[in-house]
């Protein structure tokens, strides 16, 4: 019982003192990690990625990413980030932005991008994850999950209850929370690309191609960390009026930007 009381007190204190407001979305979030700690983890992971993957020598891809990345970083409001943008050679259609502004796009993603605005959709989405400190938030909630498990153990709960708690919090809290992060990154990213001068309609055309209109089953949605394609496209369509207002206010508009040769 004392262990359970201690765990409850620790949890209460953490929930009271570790709140932050996410830029753009203005959502309140729980963070138990410092930004400096997260950025150091990001720098270390970035070094490992560069050891694992070769840098692409495709001039078109590299120059496009530099243009798009620079434009978005200018409106991101993170002058303390050490921004870097690289294209990694891989057939995988993926991208990431690590804490601290380390952005990498895998060359395989370019099969889904017809122009720089669609590339901006990807880059702004990944940068949004970093601005919102989603990695730190997931680590924080994982720590709370562990505190809860320790509380059960201290209260004398058996292994069956601990297993039930672990599965329940994973499916009921952690996975839906991750999907919430994806929607938030879509929303913030859409605003960022519009402020950077890229037409927000490109976000819809990109996700339509990337998801190919496929909807996951209810079971897949339940156990997935990402929302279905149709679901996220619907969200982006709903946000178009707001994003278009941001785009119209932008002093330098790129529209769809340069068209990639493969898309001609």
N, C-alpha and C positions, 0 to 999 in steps of 0.2 A: 504493500500500500504506500509506504513512504516514497518508493521509486516512482509510482504512478503520479503522486502529488508533485514531485519534483519535475517530472516530465511535463505535466500540465502547466506549472508555473513558468518553466522555460519557454514553452510554446506561446503562452499569453504575452510574455515580454517581447518575444521575437515579432509577433504579429503587430504589436503596438509601435515598435521603433524602426522597423525595416521596410517602410513603405516608400514608393517612388511613383511619379507620374510619367507614363510613357509619352515621348514626344509625338506630336500630331494626333494620335488617337485619344490622348488624355486619360487613358485607363490607369487606375491605381494598381500597382503590382507589388508583390513581396520580393525583396532582395536581401539575402543574407551574405552575399559576396560583394567585395569591392570591385569597382571598375578597373582599378589597377591590376588586381589579381586576374580578372577575366582577360584583360589585354595581354598580360604575360603568358597566359595559357594559349591565347590566340597566336602570339608570335612564335611560340615553341611548336605548335601544331603546323603553322605555315612552313616552317623550316623542314619539318618531316614530309609534308606534301611535296615540296620541291625536290626532295631526295627520291621520292617514290615515282614521280612523274617527270617526263621530259617537257620542256617548254616548247610550245608550238612555234614553228618557223614561218607560219602562214602570215604574210605581211598584212593582208587585208583584215584578217581577224584581229591581229595585235593592234593595228592602228585604230580600228573601229572600237575596240574595248577601251583604249586610252582616251578617245574622244568622249565616249559615252560615260565612262567611269569618272573622268574629270568633271564633266558637266553635272553629274548627279552629286558628286562629293562637295561641289561648291554650294549646293542648297541643303546639304545634310546637317549643317550646323555643328560639325564636330571638327573644329580646327586643331584639337589636340590629338586627333588620329594621325598615324603615320600611314597615309594611304598608299597602297600598291595595287596594281592591276596586271594580272598575267593570264595568258591562255595556256592551259595544260593540254598536252597531246594525249587524247583518249577518245575512244569511241563512245564512252559513256555520255549520256545527255544530262549533264549536271553542272552545278555551280555552287559557290559558297562565298560568304563574307565572314571572316573570323573577327572576333572582338579586336578592336584597334584599327580596323579598316583594311585588312588584308583580303583582297578580292581575287578569286580565281574562277575562270570559266573553262569548262572542258570543251575541247574542240567539237565533240559530238553534238553539242547543243545547237551548233550553227545549222544543222540540217532542218531545224524548225524555225529559223529566223530568216525572214526575207529582207529585212532592213534594220537600220540602227535603232529605230524606235522599239522594235520587238526585242532586240538585244537589251535595250534600256529597261524593258519589262522585267527581264531576268535579273539584271544587275541591281535595279532599285529594290526588288523583292528581297534579295539577299542582304543588301545594305540595311534594309528595314529591320531584318532580324537582329543585326548588330546594334542599331540605334535603340531598339526596344529592349536590348540586353536579354533576349529570350534564353540564351544559354545559361546566364547567371540565374534567371528565374527558375529554369528547370532544375538546376543544381540546388536551389533553395528549397523547392518543393520536395525534392528527393531527400533532403536533410530532414524535413518535417515528417516525411513518410517513415524514415528510420527512427525518429523520436517516438512516433506512434507505435512502431513495432517494439521498441524498447519498453514502452509503457505497458504493453500487453504482457511482455515477458516478466516485467517486474511485478505485475498483478497476478502472476501465476497461471496465465492462459497457456493451454497446451499447444503442441505443434500444429494441430488441425486448425485452431483459431488463428494462429500466425499465418498459416498458408492462405486461409480464407481472406484475412486482412490484406495480404500481399497481392493476391489476385484481384480482390475487390477494388483496392486503391489504384491498381494499374489500369484496369478496364474502366473504372468509374471516374477516375480523377486524372491520372497522368496522360492517358491517350487522348481523351477529349480536350485536355488542356493543350496538348501539342497541336491538335487541329485548330484550336482557337488561335494559337500563335501563327499558323499558316494564313488564316483569314486576316489577321491583323497585319502581317507582312504584306499581303496582297493590297490591303487598303492603304497602308502607309506608303508602300512602293508606288502605287498609282499616283498619289499626290506628289511624291518626290520626282517621278519622271515628268509629270506635267509642269512642275516648277522649274525643272531643268530645261524645258522647251521641247519635249517629245510628246507627240499627240497621244493622249491616253487611250484612244480607240485601238491602238496597236496591242494593248494588253489583252484585249478580247481575241483578236485574230491569232495572237501567239498561243494562248491557252486552248483555243479551239483546235489548233493543229497538234499541240502537244498532247492533249487528252483524247483526241480523235473522237470526241463526243461520247466516250464510254462512261457509263455510270457504275460505280461499284455496288455490289449487293449490300443489303442491310448488315449482313455478317461482316463483310469486308470493311464497311464503314465503322463498325463497332471496334474492330481490332486494328484499324489503320491510324497512322500518325498524320496523314494528309487527307483533306477533304476531296470529294470526287470532282471531276472536271466540270460537269454541268453546274454543280453547286458553287464552285468558285467563279465560274463565268457569270452566273446570275448575280453574285455579289458585286463583281466588277461592273456589270451593266447598271446596277442600282447606283453605284458611286460615280458614274460617268458625268452627270451634271456638275457635281462638286469639283471633279478633276478638270473639267473643261473651263470652269471659272478660274482655276489656278493657271491653266494653260494660257488663257486669254490675258491674264495679268503679267505673264512672263515677257520680259523685254526682248529676249532673243529666242526666236522660235526656230526649231529645226524640223518641225513636222515629223515625217517618217524618217528623216535623215537619209544617208546614202543607202542605196539598194545594193545588196551583195550580189556579185556576179552569178553565183549559182542559182539565184532566184529570178534571173532575167528570162 
